[in-house]
Amino acid sequence: MDFAIGDRVRLAAQPPYLKSADPLPMLRPPDLLAVGEIGTITGLRPGGYWVVLFDRGSFLLDPPFLAKVETETNPTG
């Protein structure tokens, strides 16, 4: 699946660990985020890692752990 900066995504699967998107990345326990939490893509890092901003911080995630959130459109405007 292709993502773009600004896309809303949800955590589709629990990674074995989380890596913070700080200037000096740190490994974090995976239970900081629950499967299904919604975040916003804010960047792309080398190696194909997406920077995703969640309520608990920004993390580097591989695409297999993410699913795009489809926005609902209101047909009446």
All heavy atoms as TSV, in Angstrom:
chain	resi	resn	atom	element	x	y	z
A	1	MET	N	N	0.850	-1.185	0.000
A	1	MET	CA	C	0.000	0.000	0.000
A	1	MET	C	C	0.887	1.236	0.000
A	1	MET	O	O	1.877	1.290	0.707
A	1	MET	CB	C	-0.909	-0.016	1.221
A	1	MET	CG	C	-1.614	1.303	1.436
A	1	MET	SD	S	-3.147	1.226	2.327
A	1	MET	CE	C	-4.176	0.361	1.220
A	2	ASP	N	N	0.515	2.203	-0.788
A	2	ASP	CA	C	1.255	3.453	-0.841
A	2	ASP	C	C	0.668	4.448	0.146
A	2	ASP	O	O	-0.550	4.588	0.252
A	2	ASP	CB	C	1.203	4.038	-2.250
A	2	ASP	CG	C	1.960	3.184	-3.248
A	2	ASP	OD1	O	3.006	2.625	-2.875
A	2	ASP	OD2	O	1.509	3.085	-4.389
A	3	PHE	N	N	1.539	5.129	0.840
A	3	PHE	CA	C	1.133	6.163	1.787
A	3	PHE	C	C	1.729	7.483	1.335
A	3	PHE	O	O	2.675	7.522	0.553
A	3	PHE	CB	C	1.642	5.843	3.199
A	3	PHE	CG	C	1.122	4.552	3.758
A	3	PHE	CD1	C	1.949	3.460	3.898
A	3	PHE	CD2	C	-0.196	4.432	4.147
A	3	PHE	CE1	C	1.492	2.267	4.421
A	3	PHE	CE2	C	-0.680	3.240	4.676
A	3	PHE	CZ	C	0.168	2.161	4.810
A	4	ALA	N	N	1.185	8.568	1.858
A	4	ALA	CA	C	1.711	9.898	1.583
A	4	ALA	C	C	1.707	10.688	2.882
A	4	ALA	O	O	0.944	10.395	3.806
A	4	ALA	CB	C	0.851	10.606	0.538
A	5	ILE	N	N	2.560	11.674	2.941
A	5	ILE	CA	C	2.601	12.534	4.124
A	5	ILE	C	C	1.244	13.202	4.284
A	5	ILE	O	O	0.665	13.706	3.324
A	5	ILE	CB	C	3.739	13.562	3.999
A	5	ILE	CG1	C	5.073	12.821	4.023
A	5	ILE	CG2	C	3.670	14.600	5.110
A	5	ILE	CD1	C	6.277	13.678	3.771
A	6	GLY	N	N	0.727	13.165	5.493
A	6	GLY	CA	C	-0.590	13.723	5.793
A	6	GLY	C	C	-1.685	12.673	5.861
A	6	GLY	O	O	-2.766	12.959	6.357
A	7	ASP	N	N	-1.413	11.458	5.364
A	7	ASP	CA	C	-2.417	10.388	5.429
A	7	ASP	C	C	-2.690	9.994	6.878
A	7	ASP	O	O	-1.781	9.961	7.705
A	7	ASP	CB	C	-1.937	9.132	4.682
A	7	ASP	CG	C	-2.054	9.248	3.179
A	7	ASP	OD1	O	-2.659	10.227	2.695
A	7	ASP	OD2	O	-1.535	8.346	2.493
A	8	ARG	N	N	-3.943	9.669	7.139
A	8	ARG	CA	C	-4.331	9.113	8.439
A	8	ARG	C	C	-4.200	7.601	8.325
A	8	ARG	O	O	-4.666	6.998	7.364
A	8	ARG	CB	C	-5.757	9.503	8.794
A	8	ARG	CG	C	-5.996	10.997	8.780
A	8	ARG	CD	C	-5.961	11.683	10.087
A	8	ARG	NE	N	-6.928	11.108	11.006
A	8	ARG	CZ	C	-6.749	11.104	12.314
A	8	ARG	NH1	N	-5.690	11.647	12.847
A	8	ARG	NH2	N	-7.634	10.572	13.111
A	9	VAL	N	N	-3.534	6.999	9.304
A	9	VAL	CA	C	-3.315	5.560	9.301
A	9	VAL	C	C	-3.656	4.996	10.677
A	9	VAL	O	O	-3.716	5.725	11.665
A	9	VAL	CB	C	-1.855	5.207	8.939
A	9	VAL	CG1	C	-1.537	5.574	7.505
A	9	VAL	CG2	C	-0.870	5.859	9.886
A	10	ARG	N	N	-3.888	3.692	10.699
A	10	ARG	CA	C	-4.097	3.020	11.985
A	10	ARG	C	C	-3.046	1.939	12.124
A	10	ARG	O	O	-2.524	1.428	11.127
A	10	ARG	CB	C	-5.500	2.453	12.107
A	10	ARG	CG	C	-5.802	1.323	11.194
A	10	ARG	CD	C	-7.219	0.768	11.435
A	10	ARG	NE	N	-7.532	-0.213	10.421
A	10	ARG	CZ	C	-7.128	-1.475	10.448
A	10	ARG	NH1	N	-6.404	-1.902	11.446
A	10	ARG	NH2	N	-7.451	-2.302	9.476
A	11	LEU	N	N	-2.734	1.601	13.348
A	11	LEU	CA	C	-1.801	0.524	13.609
A	11	LEU	C	C	-2.536	-0.780	13.348
A	11	LEU	O	O	-3.468	-1.139	14.059
A	11	LEU	CB	C	-1.304	0.604	15.056
A	11	LEU	CG	C	-0.159	-0.316	15.430
A	11	LEU	CD1	C	1.093	0.041	14.624
A	11	LEU	CD2	C	0.135	-0.225	16.914
A	12	ALA	N	N	-2.143	-1.490	12.293
A	12	ALA	CA	C	-2.848	-2.693	11.861
A	12	ALA	C	C	-2.365	-3.946	12.583
A	12	ALA	O	O	-3.112	-4.909	12.701
A	12	ALA	CB	C	-2.686	-2.878	10.356
A	13	ALA	N	N	-1.131	-3.948	13.040
A	13	ALA	CA	C	-0.562	-5.095	13.745
A	13	ALA	C	C	0.457	-4.583	14.751
A	13	ALA	O	O	1.043	-3.512	14.567
A	13	ALA	CB	C	0.102	-6.046	12.765
A	14	GLN	N	N	0.656	-5.340	15.809
A	14	GLN	CA	C	1.595	-4.935	16.862
A	14	GLN	C	C	3.025	-5.284	16.438
A	14	GLN	O	O	3.331	-6.454	16.219
A	14	GLN	CB	C	1.255	-5.669	18.157
A	14	GLN	CG	C	1.955	-5.104	19.359
A	14	GLN	CD	C	1.350	-3.789	19.789
A	14	GLN	OE1	O	0.160	-3.668	19.933
A	14	GLN	NE2	N	2.183	-2.799	19.986
A	15	PRO	N	N	3.890	-4.285	16.305
A	15	PRO	CA	C	5.288	-4.589	15.979
A	15	PRO	C	C	5.985	-5.191	17.210
A	15	PRO	O	O	5.503	-5.039	18.335
A	15	PRO	CB	C	5.878	-3.220	15.620
A	15	PRO	CG	C	5.009	-2.229	16.304
A	15	PRO	CD	C	3.646	-2.848	16.402
A	16	PRO	N	N	7.129	-5.846	17.020
A	16	PRO	CA	C	7.836	-6.432	18.164
A	16	PRO	C	C	8.393	-5.371	19.120
A	16	PRO	O	O	8.624	-5.646	20.292
A	16	PRO	CB	C	8.959	-7.246	17.529
A	16	PRO	CG	C	9.067	-6.776	16.122
A	16	PRO	CD	C	7.755	-6.154	15.750
A	17	TYR	N	N	8.611	-4.174	18.607
A	17	TYR	CA	C	9.056	-3.037	19.417
A	17	TYR	C	C	8.703	-1.773	18.648
A	17	TYR	O	O	8.397	-1.820	17.468
A	17	TYR	CB	C	10.563	-3.091	19.697
A	17	TYR	CG	C	11.400	-3.099	18.439
A	17	TYR	CD1	C	11.768	-1.912	17.814
A	17	TYR	CD2	C	11.806	-4.289	17.863
A	17	TYR	CE1	C	12.493	-1.918	16.640
A	17	TYR	CE2	C	12.546	-4.301	16.682
A	17	TYR	CZ	C	12.887	-3.118	16.095
A	17	TYR	OH	O	13.609	-3.114	14.929
A	18	LEU	N	N	8.741	-0.642	19.329
A	18	LEU	CA	C	8.532	0.653	18.683
A	18	LEU	C	C	9.851	1.405	18.691
A	18	LEU	O	O	10.637	1.286	19.636
A	18	LEU	CB	C	7.475	1.465	19.430
A	18	LEU	CG	C	6.065	0.912	19.402
A	18	LEU	CD1	C	5.177	1.694	20.364
A	18	LEU	CD2	C	5.487	0.968	18.003
A	19	LYS	N	N	10.080	2.172	17.654
A	19	LYS	CA	C	11.280	3.000	17.574
A	19	LYS	C	C	10.823	4.443	17.493
A	19	LYS	O	O	10.055	4.807	16.595
A	19	LYS	CB	C	12.091	2.620	16.334
A	19	LYS	CG	C	13.462	3.223	16.289
A	19	LYS	CD	C	14.223	2.659	15.098
A	19	LYS	CE	C	15.688	2.926	15.231
A	19	LYS	NZ	N	16.448	2.338	14.122
A	20	SER	N	N	11.264	5.257	18.446
A	20	SER	CA	C	10.853	6.662	18.452
A	20	SER	C	C	11.436	7.375	17.244
A	20	SER	O	O	12.455	6.972	16.692
A	20	SER	CB	C	11.289	7.345	19.750
A	20	SER	OG	O	12.696	7.478	19.777
A	21	ALA	N	N	10.783	8.444	16.818
A	21	ALA	CA	C	11.241	9.226	15.670
A	21	ALA	C	C	12.030	10.448	16.126
A	21	ALA	O	O	12.133	11.433	15.412
A	21	ALA	CB	C	10.050	9.640	14.812
A	22	ASP	N	N	12.615	10.369	17.310
A	22	ASP	CA	C	13.415	11.463	17.850
A	22	ASP	C	C	14.730	11.578	17.076
A	22	ASP	O	O	15.118	10.653	16.370
A	22	ASP	CB	C	13.727	11.201	19.327
A	22	ASP	CG	C	12.469	11.101	20.170
A	22	ASP	OD1	O	11.497	11.813	19.858
A	22	ASP	OD2	O	12.459	10.311	21.126
A	23	PRO	N	N	15.436	12.713	17.213
A	23	PRO	CA	C	16.739	12.834	16.550
A	23	PRO	C	C	17.695	11.694	16.937
A	23	PRO	O	O	18.504	11.254	16.137
A	23	PRO	CB	C	17.271	14.177	17.036
A	23	PRO	CG	C	16.039	14.960	17.348
A	23	PRO	CD	C	15.049	13.957	17.876
A	24	LEU	N	N	17.595	11.216	18.164
A	24	LEU	CA	C	18.341	10.046	18.606
A	24	LEU	C	C	17.297	8.978	18.937
A	24	LEU	O	O	16.802	8.914	20.064
A	24	LEU	CB	C	19.195	10.372	19.832
A	24	LEU	CG	C	20.053	9.240	20.382
A	24	LEU	CD1	C	21.042	8.763	19.325
A	24	LEU	CD2	C	20.796	9.695	21.610
A	25	PRO	N	N	16.896	8.156	17.961
A	25	PRO	CA	C	15.815	7.190	18.159
A	25	PRO	C	C	16.109	6.214	19.294
A	25	PRO	O	O	17.248	5.804	19.507
A	25	PRO	CB	C	15.723	6.450	16.829
A	25	PRO	CG	C	16.366	7.347	15.845
A	25	PRO	CD	C	17.431	8.083	16.597
A	26	MET	N	N	15.052	5.876	20.029
A	26	MET	CA	C	15.153	4.912	21.122
A	26	MET	C	C	14.127	3.812	20.904
A	26	MET	O	O	13.043	4.069	20.385
A	26	MET	CB	C	14.877	5.604	22.458
A	26	MET	CG	C	15.890	6.647	22.839
A	26	MET	SD	S	15.511	7.424	24.410
A	26	MET	CE	C	15.615	6.040	25.514
A	27	LEU	N	N	14.480	2.603	21.290
A	27	LEU	CA	C	13.530	1.505	21.240
A	27	LEU	C	C	12.582	1.623	22.425
A	27	LEU	O	O	13.005	1.895	23.543
A	27	LEU	CB	C	14.247	0.162	21.265
A	27	LEU	CG	C	15.140	-0.123	20.066
A	27	LEU	CD1	C	15.779	-1.498	20.217
A	27	LEU	CD2	C	14.356	-0.056	18.775
A	28	ARG	N	N	11.318	1.425	22.157
A	28	ARG	CA	C	10.281	1.553	23.179
A	28	ARG	C	C	9.465	0.258	23.197
A	28	ARG	O	O	9.396	-0.453	22.188
A	28	ARG	CB	C	9.367	2.728	22.856
A	28	ARG	CG	C	10.074	4.047	22.587
A	28	ARG	CD	C	10.664	4.646	23.804
A	28	ARG	NE	N	9.553	4.923	24.685
A	28	ARG	CZ	C	9.667	5.284	25.950
A	28	ARG	NH1	N	10.848	5.405	26.480
A	28	ARG	NH2	N	8.620	5.520	26.682
A	29	PRO	N	N	8.815	-0.051	24.320
A	29	PRO	CA	C	7.996	-1.265	24.364
A	29	PRO	C	C	6.792	-1.146	23.427
A	29	PRO	O	O	6.234	-0.059	23.259
A	29	PRO	CB	C	7.564	-1.366	25.819
A	29	PRO	CG	C	7.746	-0.002	26.387
A	29	PRO	CD	C	8.832	0.657	25.593
A	30	PRO	N	N	6.377	-2.246	22.813
A	30	PRO	CA	C	5.288	-2.181	21.836
A	30	PRO	C	C	3.928	-1.864	22.435
A	30	PRO	O	O	3.036	-1.414	21.738
A	30	PRO	CB	C	5.295	-3.575	21.212
A	30	PRO	CG	C	5.895	-4.448	22.252
A	30	PRO	CD	C	6.900	-3.598	22.970
A	31	ASP	N	N	3.771	-2.050	23.745
A	31	ASP	CA	C	2.457	-1.817	24.350
A	31	ASP	C	C	2.144	-0.337	24.573
A	31	ASP	O	O	1.104	-0.006	25.133
A	31	ASP	CB	C	2.297	-2.611	25.642
A	31	ASP	CG	C	3.314	-2.236	26.704
A	31	ASP	OD1	O	4.208	-1.410	26.431
A	31	ASP	OD2	O	3.215	-2.780	27.821
A	32	LEU	N	N	3.013	0.565	24.117
A	32	LEU	CA	C	2.685	1.996	24.182
A	32	LEU	C	C	1.535	2.336	23.239
A	32	LEU	O	O	0.797	3.285	23.477
A	32	LEU	CB	C	3.891	2.854	23.814
A	32	LEU	CG	C	4.988	3.003	24.849
A	32	LEU	CD1	C	6.119	3.846	24.298
A	32	LEU	CD2	C	4.438	3.626	26.113
A	33	LEU	N	N	1.409	1.552	22.168
A	33	LEU	CA	C	0.334	1.756	21.197
A	33	LEU	C	C	-0.494	0.487	21.096
A	33	LEU	O	O	0.046	-0.612	21.094
A	33	LEU	CB	C	0.904	2.079	19.814
A	33	LEU	CG	C	1.733	3.342	19.673
A	33	LEU	CD1	C	2.297	3.440	18.260
A	33	LEU	CD2	C	0.912	4.571	20.001
A	34	ALA	N	N	-1.801	0.658	21.011
A	34	ALA	CA	C	-2.698	-0.479	20.827
A	34	ALA	C	C	-3.030	-0.627	19.348
A	34	ALA	O	O	-3.092	0.366	18.614
A	34	ALA	CB	C	-3.977	-0.270	21.628
A	35	VAL	N	N	-3.232	-1.864	18.926
A	35	VAL	CA	C	-3.662	-2.103	17.547
A	35	VAL	C	C	-4.969	-1.349	17.334
A	35	VAL	O	O	-5.865	-1.384	18.176
A	35	VAL	CB	C	-3.843	-3.611	17.289
A	35	VAL	CG1	C	-4.479	-3.854	15.931
A	35	VAL	CG2	C	-2.507	-4.325	17.384
A	36	GLY	N	N	-5.045	-0.616	16.238
A	36	GLY	CA	C	-6.229	0.174	15.931
A	36	GLY	C	C	-6.077	1.655	16.218
A	36	GLY	O	O	-6.907	2.461	15.795
A	37	GLU	N	N	-5.016	2.050	16.927
A	37	GLU	CA	C	-4.816	3.481	17.204
A	37	GLU	C	C	-4.568	4.223	15.897
A	37	GLU	O	O	-3.911	3.727	14.989
A	37	GLU	CB	C	-3.659	3.701	18.169
A	37	GLU	CG	C	-4.042	3.392	19.593
A	37	GLU	CD	C	-3.077	3.990	20.597
A	37	GLU	OE1	O	-2.780	5.207	20.503
A	37	GLU	OE2	O	-2.636	3.233	21.465
A	38	ILE	N	N	-5.089	5.446	15.839
A	38	ILE	CA	C	-5.019	6.278	14.636
A	38	ILE	C	C	-3.901	7.307	14.786
A	38	ILE	O	O	-3.741	7.917	15.846
A	38	ILE	CB	C	-6.362	7.012	14.401
A	38	ILE	CG1	C	-7.517	6.035	14.356
A	38	ILE	CG2	C	-6.294	7.881	13.151
A	38	ILE	CD1	C	-7.536	5.137	13.161
A	39	GLY	N	N	-3.137	7.484	13.705
A	39	GLY	CA	C	-2.080	8.480	13.684
A	39	GLY	C	C	-2.014	9.147	12.320
A	39	GLY	O	O	-2.763	8.805	11.403
A	40	THR	N	N	-1.105	10.098	12.193
A	40	THR	CA	C	-0.919	10.838	10.948
A	40	THR	C	C	0.522	10.695	10.495
A	40	THR	O	O	1.446	10.887	11.285
A	40	THR	CB	C	-1.237	12.331	11.159
A	40	THR	OG1	O	-2.560	12.453	11.671
A	40	THR	CG2	C	-1.124	13.104	9.859
A	41	ILE	N	N	0.713	10.371	9.223
A	41	ILE	CA	C	2.063	10.271	8.670
A	41	ILE	C	C	2.635	11.672	8.525
A	41	ILE	O	O	2.017	12.549	7.924
A	41	ILE	CB	C	2.043	9.535	7.319
A	41	ILE	CG1	C	1.658	8.083	7.540
A	41	ILE	CG2	C	3.392	9.664	6.615
A	41	ILE	CD1	C	1.604	7.248	6.288
A	42	THR	N	N	3.831	11.856	9.099
A	42	THR	CA	C	4.466	13.172	9.044
A	42	THR	C	C	5.780	13.167	8.285
A	42	THR	O	O	6.383	14.226	8.104
A	42	THR	CB	C	4.703	13.722	10.465
A	42	THR	OG1	O	5.548	12.808	11.175
A	42	THR	CG2	C	3.392	13.907	11.210
A	43	GLY	N	N	6.244	11.995	7.858
A	43	GLY	CA	C	7.495	11.955	7.113
A	43	GLY	C	C	7.870	10.555	6.695
A	43	GLY	O	O	7.215	9.582	7.061
A	44	LEU	N	N	8.939	10.478	5.907
A	44	LEU	CA	C	9.483	9.210	5.440
A	44	LEU	C	C	10.981	9.233	5.694
A	44	LEU	O	O	11.661	10.207	5.372
A	44	LEU	CB	C	9.214	9.027	3.944
A	44	LEU	CG	C	9.761	7.767	3.288
A	44	LEU	CD1	C	9.142	6.510	3.907
A	44	LEU	CD2	C	9.503	7.796	1.793
A	45	ARG	N	N	11.493	8.176	6.317
A	45	ARG	CA	C	12.911	8.088	6.631
A	45	ARG	C	C	13.578	7.026	5.759
A	45	ARG	O	O	12.918	6.164	5.195
A	45	ARG	CB	C	13.104	7.715	8.110
A	45	ARG	CG	C	12.590	8.732	9.093
A	45	ARG	CD	C	13.590	9.848	9.316
A	45	ARG	NE	N	13.055	10.899	10.160
A	45	ARG	CZ	C	13.137	10.925	11.482
A	45	ARG	NH1	N	13.711	9.958	12.131
A	45	ARG	NH2	N	12.629	11.937	12.142
A	46	PRO	N	N	14.896	7.082	5.646
A	46	PRO	CA	C	15.611	6.066	4.868
A	46	PRO	C	C	15.250	4.659	5.338
A	46	PRO	O	O	15.005	4.424	6.523
A	46	PRO	CB	C	17.084	6.380	5.138
A	46	PRO	CG	C	17.102	7.834	5.468
A	46	PRO	CD	C	15.805	8.090	6.190
A	47	GLY	N	N	15.220	3.736	4.411
A	47	GLY	CA	C	14.874	2.365	4.729
A	47	GLY	C	C	13.388	2.096	4.605
A	47	GLY	O	O	12.928	0.993	4.876
A	48	GLY	N	N	12.610	3.108	4.202
A	48	GLY	CA	C	11.180	2.923	4.015
A	48	GLY	C	C	10.364	3.017	5.286
A	48	GLY	O	O	9.217	2.577	5.317
A	49	TYR	N	N	10.931	3.586	6.348
A	49	TYR	CA	C	10.191	3.759	7.601
A	49	TYR	C	C	9.356	5.024	7.536
A	49	TYR	O	O	9.859	6.098	7.215
A	49	TYR	CB	C	11.153	3.872	8.787
A	49	TYR	CG	C	11.896	2.602	9.090
A	49	TYR	CD1	C	13.214	2.444	8.668
A	49	TYR	CD2	C	11.288	1.568	9.781
A	49	TYR	CE1	C	13.902	1.280	8.932
A	49	TYR	CE2	C	11.978	0.397	10.049
A	49	TYR	CZ	C	13.281	0.262	9.629
A	49	TYR	OH	O	13.959	-0.892	9.888
A	50	TRP	N	N	8.084	4.891	7.855
A	50	TRP	CA	C	7.197	6.053	7.922
A	50	TRP	C	C	7.220	6.632	9.321
A	50	TRP	O	O	7.208	5.895	10.304
A	50	TRP	CB	C	5.773	5.663	7.546
A	50	TRP	CG	C	5.640	5.338	6.100
A	50	TRP	CD1	C	5.559	4.103	5.538
A	50	TRP	CD2	C	5.585	6.268	5.021
A	50	TRP	NE1	N	5.465	4.194	4.174
A	50	TRP	CE2	C	5.478	5.519	3.830
A	50	TRP	CE3	C	5.620	7.647	4.934
A	50	TRP	CZ2	C	5.397	6.114	2.576
A	50	TRP	CZ3	C	5.546	8.237	3.686
A	50	TRP	CH2	C	5.433	7.480	2.531
A	51	VAL	N	N	7.253	7.959	9.414
A	51	VAL	CA	C	7.146	8.646	10.700
A	51	VAL	C	C	5.663	8.894	10.928
A	51	VAL	O	O	5.010	9.568	10.130
A	51	VAL	CB	C	7.914	9.984	10.696
A	51	VAL	CG1	C	7.783	10.669	12.043
A	51	VAL	CG2	C	9.370	9.778	10.316
A	52	VAL	N	N	5.133	8.323	12.010
A	52	VAL	CA	C	3.706	8.441	12.296
A	52	VAL	C	C	3.525	9.098	13.663
A	52	VAL	O	O	4.096	8.641	14.661
A	52	VAL	CB	C	3.011	7.062	12.275
A	52	VAL	CG1	C	1.505	7.230	12.485
A	52	VAL	CG2	C	3.280	6.340	10.963
A	53	LEU	N	N	2.751	10.169	13.688
A	53	LEU	CA	C	2.460	10.886	14.923
A	53	LEU	C	C	1.189	10.325	15.542
A	53	LEU	O	O	0.106	10.402	14.943
A	53	LEU	CB	C	2.295	12.382	14.643
A	53	LEU	CG	C	1.889	13.245	15.830
A	53	LEU	CD1	C	2.957	13.198	16.915
A	53	LEU	CD2	C	1.626	14.668	15.378
A	54	PHE	N	N	1.326	9.740	16.724
A	54	PHE	CA	C	0.205	9.251	17.525
A	54	PHE	C	C	0.055	10.153	18.736
A	54	PHE	O	O	0.889	11.033	18.974
A	54	PHE	CB	C	0.470	7.810	17.986
A	54	PHE	CG	C	0.476	6.790	16.888
A	54	PHE	CD1	C	1.669	6.373	16.313
A	54	PHE	CD2	C	-0.705	6.220	16.435
A	54	PHE	CE1	C	1.688	5.420	15.308
A	54	PHE	CE2	C	-0.695	5.266	15.427
A	54	PHE	CZ	C	0.504	4.863	14.865
A	55	ASP	N	N	-0.973	9.938	19.533
A	55	ASP	CA	C	-1.165	10.730	20.753
A	55	ASP	C	C	0.010	10.588	21.717
A	55	ASP	O	O	0.327	11.517	22.445
A	55	ASP	CB	C	-2.458	10.321	21.469
A	55	ASP	CG	C	-3.697	10.780	20.725
A	55	ASP	OD1	O	-3.595	11.718	19.909
A	55	ASP	OD2	O	-4.775	10.201	20.966
A	56	ARG	N	N	0.665	9.438	21.697
A	56	ARG	CA	C	1.768	9.182	22.634
A	56	ARG	C	C	3.141	9.475	22.054
A	56	ARG	O	O	4.154	9.124	22.652
A	56	ARG	CB	C	1.721	7.744	23.112
A	56	ARG	CG	C	0.517	7.485	23.964
A	56	ARG	CD	C	0.608	6.158	24.598
A	56	ARG	NE	N	-0.505	5.984	25.507
A	56	ARG	CZ	C	-0.575	5.034	26.388
A	56	ARG	NH1	N	0.410	4.170	26.504
A	56	ARG	NH2	N	-1.615	4.937	27.168
A	57	GLY	N	N	3.202	10.087	20.879
A	57	GLY	CA	C	4.483	10.454	20.293
A	57	GLY	C	C	4.608	10.019	18.850
A	57	GLY	O	O	3.691	9.434	18.275
A	58	SER	N	N	5.771	10.300	18.263
A	58	SER	CA	C	6.063	9.928	16.879
A	58	SER	C	C	6.938	8.686	16.870
A	58	SER	O	O	7.909	8.595	17.624
A	58	SER	CB	C	6.799	11.062	16.163
A	58	SER	OG	O	5.934	12.128	15.919
A	59	PHE	N	N	6.583	7.759	15.977
A	59	PHE	CA	C	7.315	6.505	15.892
A	59	PHE	C	C	7.620	6.173	14.445
A	59	PHE	O	O	6.901	6.580	13.535
A	59	PHE	CB	C	6.503	5.368	16.530
A	59	PHE	CG	C	6.211	5.601	17.975
A	59	PHE	CD1	C	5.005	6.146	18.384
A	59	PHE	CD2	C	7.157	5.300	18.944
A	59	PHE	CE1	C	4.740	6.385	19.718
A	59	PHE	CE2	C	6.907	5.533	20.284
A	59	PHE	CZ	C	5.698	6.077	20.667
A	60	LEU	N	N	8.702	5.411	14.233
A	60	LEU	CA	C	9.085	4.930	12.913
A	60	LEU	C	C	8.466	3.547	12.733
A	60	LEU	O	O	8.698	2.652	13.546
A	60	LEU	CB	C	10.609	4.826	12.800
A	60	LEU	CG	C	11.389	6.116	13.027
A	60	LEU	CD1	C	12.887	5.830	13.022
A	60	LEU	CD2	C	11.039	7.141	11.978
A	61	LEU	N	N	7.676	3.382	11.670
A	61	LEU	CA	C	6.986	2.115	11.453
A	61	LEU	C	C	7.139	1.639	10.019
A	61	LEU	O	O	7.125	2.437	9.075
A	61	LEU	CB	C	5.502	2.260	11.786
A	61	LEU	CG	C	5.189	2.480	13.260
A	61	LEU	CD1	C	3.772	2.982	13.440
A	61	LEU	CD2	C	5.390	1.190	14.031
A	62	ASP	N	N	7.264	0.318	9.869
A	62	ASP	CA	C	7.286	-0.313	8.553
A	62	ASP	C	C	5.872	-0.331	7.987
A	62	ASP	O	O	4.899	-0.482	8.730
A	62	ASP	CB	C	7.770	-1.762	8.656
A	62	ASP	CG	C	9.271	-1.860	8.855
A	62	ASP	OD1	O	9.993	-1.020	8.294
A	62	ASP	OD2	O	9.704	-2.781	9.565
A	63	PRO	N	N	5.729	-0.239	6.666
A	63	PRO	CA	C	4.399	-0.264	6.043
A	63	PRO	C	C	3.524	-1.469	6.404
A	63	PRO	O	O	2.311	-1.301	6.541
A	63	PRO	CB	C	4.706	-0.233	4.541
A	63	PRO	CG	C	6.023	0.455	4.457
A	63	PRO	CD	C	6.778	0.038	5.690
A	64	PRO	N	N	4.067	-2.689	6.613
A	64	PRO	CA	C	3.170	-3.811	6.948
A	64	PRO	C	C	2.396	-3.635	8.261
A	64	PRO	O	O	1.387	-4.290	8.474
A	64	PRO	CB	C	4.111	-5.015	7.041
A	64	PRO	CG	C	5.304	-4.642	6.246
A	64	PRO	CD	C	5.440	-3.150	6.390
A	65	PHE	N	N	2.864	-2.748	9.128
A	65	PHE	CA	C	2.188	-2.528	10.404
A	65	PHE	C	C	1.132	-1.430	10.322
A	65	PHE	O	O	0.474	-1.123	11.318
A	65	PHE	CB	C	3.199	-2.177	11.502
A	65	PHE	CG	C	4.158	-3.301	11.784
A	65	PHE	CD1	C	5.475	-3.224	11.378
A	65	PHE	CD2	C	3.732	-4.441	12.443
A	65	PHE	CE1	C	6.353	-4.259	11.625
A	65	PHE	CE2	C	4.605	-5.486	12.697
A	65	PHE	CZ	C	5.914	-5.391	12.284
A	66	LEU	N	N	0.960	-0.839	9.143
A	66	LEU	CA	C	0.041	0.284	8.975
A	66	LEU	C	C	-1.068	-0.036	7.986
A	66	LEU	O	O	-0.881	-0.804	7.052
A	66	LEU	CB	C	0.808	1.510	8.466
A	66	LEU	CG	C	1.931	2.028	9.352
A	66	LEU	CD1	C	2.710	3.116	8.626
A	66	LEU	CD2	C	1.385	2.536	10.676
A	67	ALA	N	N	-2.214	0.590	8.201
A	67	ALA	CA	C	-3.338	0.508	7.257
A	67	ALA	C	C	-3.900	1.909	7.118
A	67	ALA	O	O	-4.060	2.642	8.096
A	67	ALA	CB	C	-4.406	-0.443	7.766
A	68	LYS	N	N	-4.195	2.286	5.888
A	68	LYS	CA	C	-4.744	3.616	5.613
A	68	LYS	C	C	-6.160	3.717	6.159
A	68	LYS	O	O	-6.959	2.780	6.034
A	68	LYS	CB	C	-4.742	3.865	4.118
A	68	LYS	CG	C	-4.908	5.307	3.724
A	68	LYS	CD	C	-4.785	5.427	2.213
A	68	LYS	CE	C	-3.959	6.631	1.889
A	68	LYS	NZ	N	-3.811	6.829	0.462
A	69	VAL	N	N	-6.476	4.840	6.776
A	69	VAL	CA	C	-7.823	5.112	7.274
A	69	VAL	C	C	-8.591	5.794	6.152
A	69	VAL	O	O	-8.182	6.859	5.691
A	69	VAL	CB	C	-7.798	5.997	8.543
A	69	VAL	CG1	C	-9.197	6.394	8.948
A	69	VAL	CG2	C	-7.071	5.285	9.666
A	70	GLU	N	N	-9.637	5.157	5.724
A	70	GLU	CA	C	-10.472	5.752	4.678
A	70	GLU	C	C	-11.355	6.814	5.306
A	70	GLU	O	O	-12.014	6.562	6.311
A	70	GLU	CB	C	-11.348	4.673	4.016
A	70	GLU	CG	C	-10.537	3.591	3.344
A	70	GLU	CD	C	-9.631	4.103	2.242
A	70	GLU	OE1	O	-9.996	5.065	1.540
A	70	GLU	OE2	O	-8.548	3.533	2.076
A	71	THR	N	N	-11.359	7.994	4.721
A	71	THR	CA	C	-12.185	9.082	5.230
A	71	THR	C	C	-13.590	8.923	4.718
A	71	THR	O	O	-13.816	8.553	3.567
A	71	THR	CB	C	-11.615	10.448	4.822
A	71	THR	OG1	O	-11.545	10.489	3.397
A	71	THR	CG2	C	-10.254	10.682	5.415
A	72	GLU	N	N	-14.529	9.183	5.603
A	72	GLU	CA	C	-15.927	9.120	5.203
A	72	GLU	C	C	-16.324	10.433	4.563
A	72	GLU	O	O	-16.012	11.506	5.078
A	72	GLU	CB	C	-16.820	8.853	6.412
A	72	GLU	CG	C	-16.574	7.492	7.028
A	72	GLU	CD	C	-17.473	7.232	8.206
A	72	GLU	OE1	O	-18.518	7.920	8.314
A	72	GLU	OE2	O	-17.148	6.372	9.024
A	73	THR	N	N	-16.993	10.363	3.442
A	73	THR	CA	C	-17.433	11.575	2.777
A	73	THR	C	C	-18.926	11.726	2.998
A	73	THR	O	O	-19.676	10.749	3.016
A	73	THR	CB	C	-17.124	11.545	1.275
A	73	THR	OG1	O	-17.730	10.396	0.700
A	73	THR	CG2	C	-15.624	11.499	1.039
A	74	ASN	N	N	-19.359	12.945	3.142
A	74	ASN	CA	C	-20.771	13.236	3.334
A	74	ASN	C	C	-21.363	13.598	1.977
A	74	ASN	O	O	-21.031	14.645	1.410
A	74	ASN	CB	C	-20.914	14.395	4.329
A	74	ASN	CG	C	-22.367	14.651	4.670
A	74	ASN	OD1	O	-23.266	14.068	4.075
A	74	ASN	ND2	N	-22.588	15.522	5.635
A	75	PRO	N	N	-22.249	12.757	1.405
A	75	PRO	CA	C	-22.763	13.028	0.064
A	75	PRO	C	C	-23.620	14.284	-0.017
A	75	PRO	O	O	-23.822	14.826	-1.087
A	75	PRO	CB	C	-23.573	11.784	-0.274
A	75	PRO	CG	C	-23.867	11.136	1.028
A	75	PRO	CD	C	-22.770	11.538	1.975
A	76	THR	N	N	-24.113	14.786	1.106
A	76	THR	CA	C	-24.958	15.984	1.081
A	76	THR	C	C	-24.129	17.252	1.169
A	76	THR	O	O	-24.662	18.341	1.152
A	76	THR	CB	C	-25.977	15.953	2.228
A	76	THR	OG1	O	-25.275	15.882	3.477
A	76	THR	CG2	C	-26.916	14.773	2.083
A	77	GLY	N	N	-22.825	17.109	1.290
A	77	GLY	CA	C	-21.976	18.291	1.255
A	77	GLY	C	C	-21.416	18.577	2.552
A	77	GLY	O	O	-20.765	19.335	2.984
